[in-house]
Amino acid sequence: MDRCWAATIPGSRQVSNSAKTRRHMRRNLPTIVVIQHSTLARTTVVKLLELEFAGWNFIDMISTESLDRALGAEVRLIALDLAGRGVGSTSLHNDLAAIAERFPEAPITLLLGTDDVDIVCQALKMGIRGFFSTSLPIDIALAGLRLVLAGGTFCPQLLGTVATGSNEHIPARNEAEKSLDERTQYLAIADFTPREAEVLAELQCGCSNKVIAGKLNLSGHTVKMHLQHIMRKLQAQNRTEVVARLVRRAEGGHDTSPN
């Protein structure tokens, strides 16, 4: 009865088809998933990201129980709220397992209400790629997000430990983390526009310009333009050097830029 009734409404079928088309188009966009129990916090994060990453798709949910909503989307990153849990909690491990099962290639970042270094060190060992606390300035958080999208790891909570020379947490950290002694180093690594970060991520996967253009719905000329900007920012001469320099800088190495 409902289907018959809907079919009698002028334009109803066109509206339905249009909605399906819009949903399909969003599925083809690079996607960020935000999992946050608090409606206010979740909505605020998504609104901020929508302003910064124009043309991206955002899927927000209360818990990992809704993860299937994102299946089929091109998920580039998942932001998960720690929600006051311990790193060793069964709940967190279950959430991480659910994410890994459905989106094994997507980097996971944690939304924190604390700057506890112990939590960060433990989570790094679990493969978490970014840590965004409520105390972090928005511009730094956005730069850190770009860094993760470009293949790096963002953990500003460890910088204070390095700057003060404390070695309390050194055994839990790798060489990459030890060498990041200033917050601006993250900005230097992450100084890419959202679109440049997308191109760079595809470049690191070994994609050709043609493949990158097809995946990101760009022209070949636009891809070349983004690559030129990336090479200039990294002071690299070619694609191979771009990847090499980014890896060295992300690992804290001292690459020698050409004069």
Salt bridges, closest charged atoms under 4 A:
GLU52 OE2 - ARG146 NH2 1.98
ASP60 OD2 - ARG42 NE 2.92
ASP68 OD1 - ARG102 NE 2.70
GLU74 OE2 - ARG76 NH2 2.68
ASP95 OD2 - ARG85 NH1 2.70
ASP118 OD1 - HIS169 ND1 3.16
GLU168 OE1 - HIS169 NE2 3.95
GLU175 OE2 - LYS178 NZ 3.16
GLU196 OE2 - HIS229 ND1 3.49
GLU196 OE1 - LYS233 NZ 2.68
GLU198 OE2 - ARG195 NH1 3.16
GLU202 OE2 - ARG76 NH2 3.12
GLU202 OE1 - LYS215 NZ 2.91
GLU241 OE2 - ARG245 NH2 2.63
ASP255 OD2 - ARG245 NH1 3.36
